[in-house]
Amino acid sequence: MGTRSERSRFTRATWVNVLGNAAKILAEGSAGLAFGSAALVADAAHSVADLVASLVVLVWGDSRFEDADTDHPHGHARIEPLTALFVGGVIVLLGGYLLYESLLGLLGGTDIEFSPVLVGALGVAMLDMYLVYRYTDRMNEGLDAPALRALAADCLNDLYTSVGALVGVLGVALGVSLFDPLAGALVSLLVVYQGVTIARENLTYLSGRAAPEGRRSEIRELLLAHESVYGVHDLAVFYEGPQLEVEAHVEVAGELTLEEAHSIESTLVETVRGFDDVGDVHLHLDPEGVGEWETPDRVD
């Protein structure tokens, strides 16, 4: 669970994304429809998906800050990557549709009419998304929330797609009307790529995938560094939502009292939790030299 301040930052950042995307849709959509620009309509439609995704994050995303309960004994950590996965899926679907529409424009021609209004609308959209990106990125400092990271990445994606749309509009100004659907197609491909990237990252969090080997080795060495620890086996470090969960058998002297063993275990748990990306830690203390339960370390 995060603090009230962290939850407030998360909510404010999400609201800024909702309002920023709404402003971008209004600017680009009205200009694109008025002058027949496929590139601007595609970019505005992309922001419709972003708006839906931002609303989903707003409704679901801050569940990460709620305490564990009887229905969710490990907390609500997986809700956030689930919302980010939804963001990625929506972006992929919309990107595919926009690519289809742009290809129709390339094959069948367009009726776009150039106007400085198109350039102005794109300028407003790019400034809008840059400011939203900077705000979201700043609010996510210290939170490292996958959902906000996905929204921030999509703001950057919006900047790139708007640049592509601008190239298409300027091409029309030079008398090459096919530049507009071509730009729309390129924008769509970038949209699909970004969505796939976001989805793949968050599938890692949801599937309980093992941590990178480097992090696993650091945790092993940290446990072994304690003066009372003789060995570590059955070490498993895996994702439980966006955070890591650690399980391990730790070997200590067999003659320790229960109170002494408990003190060592508590110290080790708090030490491992010192890693920013580690959530729960579950350790089982074994008498040193007794290895009948020992199995090779789990890596998946």
MARBAKE-171189 format. One record per residue (C-alpha): residue in one letter; chain; residue number from 1; x, y, z. Coordinates in pm, 1 decimal. Layout:
# residues N
['a','A',NUM,[X,Y,Z]] ...
***
This chain:
# residues 300
['m','A',1,[0.0,0.0,0.0]] ['g','A',2,[122.9,349.3,-78.4]] ['t','A',3,[82.4,664.8,121.5]] ['r','A',4,[-205.2,906.9,76.6]] ['s','A',5,[38.2,1146.9,-95.1]] ['e','A',6,[142.3,877.2,-345.5]] ['r','A',7,[-218.1,790.4,-419.8]] ['s','A',8,[-295.9,1158.3,-473.2]] ['r','A',9,[-4.5,1193.7,-715.7]] ['f','A',10,[-122.4,887.4,-908.2]] ['t','A',11,[-476.7,1024.5,-935.3]] ['r','A',12,[-364.9,1373.7,-1039.1]] ['a','A',13,[-138.0,1235.2,-1310.0]] ['t','A',14,[-420.4,1019.2,-1445.7]] ['w','A',15,[-664.1,1311.4,-1451.0]] ['v','A',16,[-409.1,1522.1,-1640.9]] ['n','A',17,[-387.1,1243.7,-1901.1]] ['v','A',18,[-766.5,1231.8,-1932.0]] ['l','A',19,[-795.6,1608.2,-1984.5]] ['g','A',20,[-486.9,1628.7,-2206.0]] ['n','A',21,[-615.1,1358.9,-2440.7]] ['a','A',22,[-958.3,1520.4,-2454.4]] ['a','A',23,[-798.0,1850.9,-2558.8]] ['k','A',24,[-589.8,1675.7,-2826.4]] ['i','A',25,[-894.9,1498.5,-2968.3]] ['l','A',26,[-1085.0,1826.5,-2991.0]] ['a','A',27,[-798.6,2014.0,-3163.0]] ['e','A',28,[-697.7,1746.8,-3414.3]] ['g','A',29,[-1035.4,1586.3,-3472.7]] ['s','A',30,[-1217.8,1906.9,-3559.3]] ['a','A',31,[-940.8,2024.9,-3792.8]] ['g','A',32,[-894.4,1683.4,-3954.4]] ['l','A',33,[-1264.6,1637.9,-4026.0]] ['a','A',34,[-1303.7,1993.3,-4153.1]] ['f','A',35,[-1024.7,1961.6,-4410.7]] ['g','A',36,[-1027.4,1585.6,-4482.8]] ['s','A',37,[-689.3,1495.5,-4331.0]] ['a','A',38,[-653.7,1120.0,-4271.8]] ['a','A',39,[-333.8,1179.5,-4074.1]] ['l','A',40,[-501.9,1416.1,-3826.7]] ['v','A',41,[-811.9,1200.6,-3793.5]] ['a','A',42,[-588.3,896.9,-3730.9]] ['d','A',43,[-390.5,1085.4,-3467.8]] ['a','A',44,[-709.1,1209.5,-3301.8]] ['a','A',45,[-857.2,857.9,-3306.9]] ['h','A',46,[-540.0,729.6,-3143.4]] ['s','A',47,[-605.6,977.1,-2864.3]] ['v','A',48,[-959.1,841.9,-2825.3]] ['a','A',49,[-798.8,509.6,-2729.8]] ['d','A',50,[-562.2,697.0,-2498.8]] ['l','A',51,[-858.1,870.5,-2337.5]] ['v','A',52,[-1034.1,538.0,-2277.2]] ['a','A',53,[-711.9,390.7,-2137.7]] ['s','A',54,[-663.0,690.4,-1907.3]] ['l','A',55,[-1017.3,652.8,-1777.3]] ['v','A',56,[-958.7,282.0,-1710.1]] ['v','A',57,[-639.2,362.9,-1518.7]] ['l','A',58,[-828.6,629.1,-1325.6]] ['v','A',59,[-1100.1,381.0,-1223.2]] ['w','A',60,[-887.1,69.9,-1165.1]] ['g','A',61,[-528.8,180.0,-1138.1]] ['d','A',62,[-514.2,319.9,-788.0]] ['s','A',63,[-629.1,-14.5,-644.5]] ['r','A',64,[-254.5,-76.3,-606.1]] ['f','A',65,[-270.4,145.3,-296.9]] ['e','A',66,[-531.8,-62.9,-118.0]] ['d','A',67,[-445.5,-298.5,167.8]] ['a','A',68,[-456.2,-675.1,139.6]] ['d','A',69,[-791.4,-823.8,239.1]] ['t','A',70,[-958.6,-1164.0,267.7]] ['d','A',71,[-1031.7,-1170.7,-107.2]] ['h','A',72,[-683.9,-1047.6,-203.4]] ['p','A',73,[-439.7,-1178.4,60.9]] ['h','A',74,[-139.0,-1067.9,-145.3]] ['g','A',75,[-282.5,-719.8,-198.5]] ['h','A',76,[-395.9,-563.5,-525.1]] ['a','A',77,[-58.2,-535.3,-699.5]] ['r','A',78,[-172.4,-717.4,-1013.6]] ['i','A',79,[-458.4,-475.1,-1080.5]] ['e','A',80,[-220.3,-207.1,-1205.4]] ['p','A',81,[-34.2,-413.2,-1468.8]] ['l','A',82,[-376.0,-544.9,-1573.3]] ['t','A',83,[-486.4,-188.2,-1648.2]] ['a','A',84,[-158.9,-121.7,-1830.3]] ['l','A',85,[-213.1,-439.9,-2033.2]] ['f','A',86,[-557.4,-306.5,-2125.9]] ['v','A',87,[-391.3,17.4,-2239.8]] ['g','A',88,[-155.8,-178.8,-2463.8]] ['g','A',89,[-434.4,-394.3,-2608.1]] ['v','A',90,[-654.5,-97.1,-2694.9]] ['i','A',91,[-360.3,77.5,-2862.5]] ['v','A',92,[-281.1,-230.3,-3075.7]] ['l','A',93,[-642.4,-271.7,-3191.4]] ['l','A',94,[-682.7,93.3,-3279.2]] ['g','A',95,[-345.7,103.6,-3455.3]] ['g','A',96,[-453.3,-188.1,-3675.5]] ['y','A',97,[-777.9,-11.8,-3767.2]] ['l','A',98,[-597.7,314.3,-3848.6]] ['l','A',99,[-347.6,127.0,-4064.5]] ['y','A',100,[-635.3,-25.8,-4260.6]] ['e','A',101,[-797.4,315.7,-4314.3]] ['s','A',102,[-466.0,471.3,-4422.9]] ['l','A',103,[-402.4,192.7,-4674.2]] ['l','A',104,[-745.9,256.7,-4823.2]] ['g','A',105,[-644.1,621.2,-4865.8]] ['l','A',106,[-319.1,521.6,-5037.0]] ['l','A',107,[-501.1,292.2,-5278.2]] ['g','A',108,[-808.6,503.9,-5342.9]] ['g','A',109,[-671.9,858.0,-5313.7]] ['t','A',110,[-776.1,1140.2,-5079.6]] ['d','A',111,[-969.8,1466.2,-5090.8]] ['i','A',112,[-758.5,1653.6,-4837.2]] ['e','A',113,[-750.0,2032.5,-4852.5]] ['f','A',114,[-444.0,2204.4,-4705.1]] ['s','A',115,[-495.6,2476.8,-4448.5]] ['p','A',116,[-266.5,2644.6,-4191.7]] ['v','A',117,[-530.4,2538.7,-3939.1]] ['l','A',118,[-405.5,2181.6,-3977.4]] ['v','A',119,[-51.7,2285.9,-3882.9]] ['g','A',120,[-182.5,2491.6,-3592.2]] ['a','A',121,[-391.4,2201.7,-3460.2]] ['l','A',122,[-89.1,1972.5,-3470.7]] ['g','A',123,[121.9,2233.0,-3292.3]] ['v','A',124,[-134.8,2256.0,-3012.8]] ['a','A',125,[-152.3,1875.5,-2991.6]] ['m','A',126,[227.0,1834.9,-2965.7]] ['l','A',127,[261.3,2100.2,-2696.2]] ['d','A',128,[-30.3,1943.5,-2509.3]] ['m','A',129,[121.2,1594.9,-2512.5]] ['y','A',130,[468.4,1718.6,-2418.7]] ['l','A',131,[332.5,1894.2,-2110.2]] ['v','A',132,[123.2,1589.8,-2012.2]] ['y','A',133,[426.0,1362.8,-2057.9]] ['r','A',134,[649.3,1579.3,-1838.3]] ['y','A',135,[385.8,1602.0,-1566.6]] ['t','A',136,[312.4,1227.2,-1570.3]] ['d','A',137,[681.1,1138.3,-1564.0]] ['r','A',138,[744.1,1375.4,-1272.0]] ['m','A',139,[448.4,1242.2,-1072.5]] ['n','A',140,[572.3,885.8,-1129.2]] ['e','A',141,[914.3,954.0,-975.8]] ['g','A',142,[940.1,733.8,-669.5]] ['l','A',143,[613.7,553.6,-754.6]] ['d','A',144,[742.8,367.0,-1061.3]] ['a','A',145,[384.0,269.9,-1141.0]] ['p','A',146,[352.7,56.5,-1458.3]] ['a','A',147,[17.6,217.6,-1546.0]] ['l','A',148,[161.2,570.2,-1527.6]] ['r','A',149,[471.8,454.0,-1711.5]] ['a','A',150,[245.3,320.7,-1987.6]] ['l','A',151,[54.9,651.5,-2004.9]] ['a','A',152,[379.2,851.5,-2014.8]] ['a','A',153,[517.5,628.9,-2290.8]] ['d','A',154,[198.6,679.5,-2486.2]] ['c','A',155,[232.5,1057.1,-2450.9]] ['l','A',156,[574.5,1031.5,-2615.9]] ['n','A',157,[420.6,806.2,-2877.5]] ['d','A',158,[161.4,1078.0,-2941.6]] ['l','A',159,[439.0,1328.8,-3000.1]] ['y','A',160,[598.5,1102.0,-3260.2]] ['t','A',161,[268.6,1030.9,-3433.7]] ['s','A',162,[186.9,1401.5,-3445.9]] ['v','A',163,[523.8,1469.5,-3609.9]] ['g','A',164,[436.8,1204.1,-3868.4]] ['a','A',165,[99.8,1367.9,-3927.1]] ['l','A',166,[273.4,1705.7,-3965.3]] ['v','A',167,[499.4,1562.4,-4235.9]] ['g','A',168,[190.5,1438.9,-4418.3]] ['v','A',169,[17.4,1776.6,-4398.3]] ['l','A',170,[327.3,1961.3,-4518.0]] ['g','A',171,[350.5,1715.4,-4806.9]] ['v','A',172,[-4.1,1810.6,-4904.8]] ['a','A',173,[99.8,2177.3,-4892.4]] ['l','A',174,[369.7,2090.6,-5147.5]] ['g','A',175,[110.4,1930.0,-5374.7]] ['v','A',176,[165.5,1562.1,-5290.6]] ['s','A',177,[-168.9,1452.8,-5143.5]] ['l','A',178,[-60.1,1091.3,-5089.0]] ['f','A',179,[177.9,1212.2,-4815.6]] ['d','A',180,[-121.1,1238.7,-4582.2]] ['p','A',181,[-239.2,871.8,-4592.8]] ['l','A',182,[125.2,762.1,-4604.1]] ['a','A',183,[188.8,953.9,-4283.5]] ['g','A',184,[-127.8,800.6,-4140.4]] ['a','A',185,[3.8,450.5,-4219.8]] ['l','A',186,[340.9,519.7,-4055.8]] ['v','A',187,[168.1,666.1,-3752.2]] ['s','A',188,[-45.0,353.2,-3726.8]] ['l','A',189,[255.5,120.7,-3737.3]] ['l','A',190,[419.6,316.6,-3456.6]] ['v','A',191,[97.3,297.4,-3256.4]] ['v','A',192,[83.8,-82.8,-3294.8]] ['y','A',193,[449.8,-118.4,-3194.2]] ['q','A',194,[401.1,90.6,-2881.4]] ['g','A',195,[95.1,-109.2,-2780.5]] ['v','A',196,[276.5,-441.0,-2823.5]] ['t','A',197,[569.7,-313.2,-2613.1]] ['i','A',198,[341.4,-207.3,-2327.7]] ['a','A',199,[146.7,-535.2,-2339.5]] ['r','A',200,[461.1,-752.2,-2334.4]] ['e','A',201,[606.7,-570.4,-2033.3]] ['n','A',202,[290.7,-610.0,-1827.8]] ['l','A',203,[236.9,-973.1,-1924.3]] ['t','A',204,[568.3,-1031.6,-1748.2]] ['y','A',205,[424.9,-884.1,-1429.0]] ['l','A',206,[100.6,-1081.8,-1453.8]] ['s','A',207,[252.4,-1421.2,-1538.5]] ['g','A',208,[479.2,-1443.7,-1232.9]] ['r','A',209,[794.5,-1451.2,-1442.0]] ['a','A',210,[1130.3,-1495.1,-1268.7]] ['a','A',211,[1335.4,-1186.8,-1187.9]] ['p','A',212,[1644.6,-1103.8,-1392.4]] ['e','A',213,[1940.9,-1319.4,-1288.1]] ['g','A',214,[2131.4,-1015.7,-1164.7]] ['r','A',215,[1864.4,-927.4,-908.1]] ['r','A',216,[1839.9,-1290.5,-797.2]] ['s','A',217,[2214.5,-1308.0,-742.3]] ['e','A',218,[2210.6,-982.9,-542.8]] ['i','A',219,[1941.8,-1119.9,-310.2]] ['r','A',220,[2133.6,-1446.8,-261.5]] ['e','A',221,[2453.8,-1260.8,-174.5]] ['l','A',222,[2263.7,-1033.7,63.4]] ['l','A',223,[2125.4,-1332.9,253.4]] ['l','A',224,[2463.8,-1506.5,264.6]] ['a','A',225,[2629.7,-1188.9,395.0]] ['h','A',226,[2456.9,-1227.1,734.0]] ['e','A',227,[2701.8,-1369.1,987.2]] ['s','A',228,[2454.6,-1633.8,1109.0]] ['v','A',229,[2368.0,-1772.9,764.4]] ['y','A',230,[2553.9,-2084.5,644.2]] ['g','A',231,[2374.6,-2138.4,316.7]] ['v','A',232,[2076.5,-2055.3,95.4]] ['h','A',233,[1877.1,-2294.9,-120.7]] ['d','A',234,[1541.5,-2318.2,-298.1]] ['l','A',235,[1566.7,-1948.0,-379.4]] ['a','A',236,[1280.8,-1818.8,-595.5]] ['v','A',237,[1251.3,-1453.6,-699.8]] ['f','A',238,[953.1,-1377.4,-921.8]] ['y','A',239,[709.0,-1101.7,-1012.5]] ['e','A',240,[389.1,-1061.0,-810.6]] ['g','A',241,[241.6,-774.1,-1009.6]] ['p','A',242,[505.0,-503.3,-1066.2]] ['q','A',243,[697.7,-601.6,-750.3]] ['l','A',244,[915.5,-901.9,-675.3]] ['e','A',245,[832.0,-1176.3,-428.0]] ['v','A',246,[1116.9,-1368.6,-263.9]] ['e','A',247,[1104.9,-1721.5,-123.7]] ['a','A',248,[1407.6,-1906.6,15.8]] ['h','A',249,[1533.5,-2165.6,263.8]] ['v','A',250,[1810.2,-2020.7,479.6]] ['e','A',251,[2049.0,-2245.4,677.1]] ['v','A',252,[2142.4,-2139.6,1032.8]] ['a','A',253,[2292.5,-2310.5,1338.1]] ['g','A',254,[2069.8,-2587.9,1468.2]] ['e','A',255,[2121.7,-2503.3,1835.6]] ['l','A',256,[1967.2,-2156.1,1811.6]] ['t','A',257,[1672.0,-2083.0,2035.3]] ['l','A',258,[1337.0,-2006.8,1873.6]] ['e','A',259,[1372.5,-1642.0,1978.7]] ['e','A',260,[1721.2,-1616.6,1825.7]] ['a','A',261,[1606.1,-1777.6,1500.5]] ['h','A',262,[1306.5,-1545.7,1482.8]] ['s','A',263,[1532.5,-1241.9,1526.7]] ['i','A',264,[1759.1,-1355.7,1241.8]] ['e','A',265,[1463.1,-1420.3,1014.9]] ['s','A',266,[1311.7,-1076.2,1087.0]] ['t','A',267,[1644.8,-905.8,1015.3]] ['l','A',268,[1687.6,-1090.9,685.1]] ['v','A',269,[1331.3,-1014.8,572.8]] ['e','A',270,[1369.9,-642.2,640.2]] ['t','A',271,[1710.6,-638.9,469.5]] ['v','A',272,[1575.6,-796.9,149.5]] ['r','A',273,[1277.5,-561.8,155.6]] ['g','A',274,[1530.4,-281.2,131.1]] ['f','A',275,[1532.3,-336.1,-246.1]] ['d','A',276,[1285.7,-90.3,-401.3]] ['d','A',277,[1135.9,-353.9,-629.5]] ['v','A',278,[1085.3,-621.3,-360.0]] ['g','A',279,[745.2,-661.1,-193.3]] ['d','A',280,[682.1,-980.3,5.0]] ['v','A',281,[966.5,-1193.0,145.1]] ['h','A',282,[906.4,-1546.6,276.4]] ['l','A',283,[1200.7,-1724.2,443.6]] ['h','A',284,[1217.2,-2070.7,598.6]] ['l','A',285,[1503.2,-2135.3,843.1]] ['d','A',286,[1670.0,-2479.5,819.6]] ['p','A',287,[1926.9,-2628.0,1059.2]] ['e','A',288,[2267.6,-2607.4,894.1]] ['g','A',289,[2375.0,-2934.6,732.9]] ['v','A',290,[2023.4,-3081.0,699.6]] ['g','A',291,[1950.3,-3101.4,329.3]] ['e','A',292,[1671.7,-3352.5,279.8]] ['w','A',293,[1433.6,-3077.9,156.5]] ['e','A',294,[1690.2,-2909.6,-60.3]] ['t','A',295,[1619.5,-2886.9,-431.8]] ['p','A',296,[1792.3,-2686.5,-709.1]] ['d','A',297,[1709.5,-2315.4,-696.9]] ['r','A',298,[1393.7,-2234.6,-887.2]] ['v','A',299,[1430.9,-1987.1,-1169.8]] ['d','A',300,[1077.3,-1989.6,-1305.4]] 
***
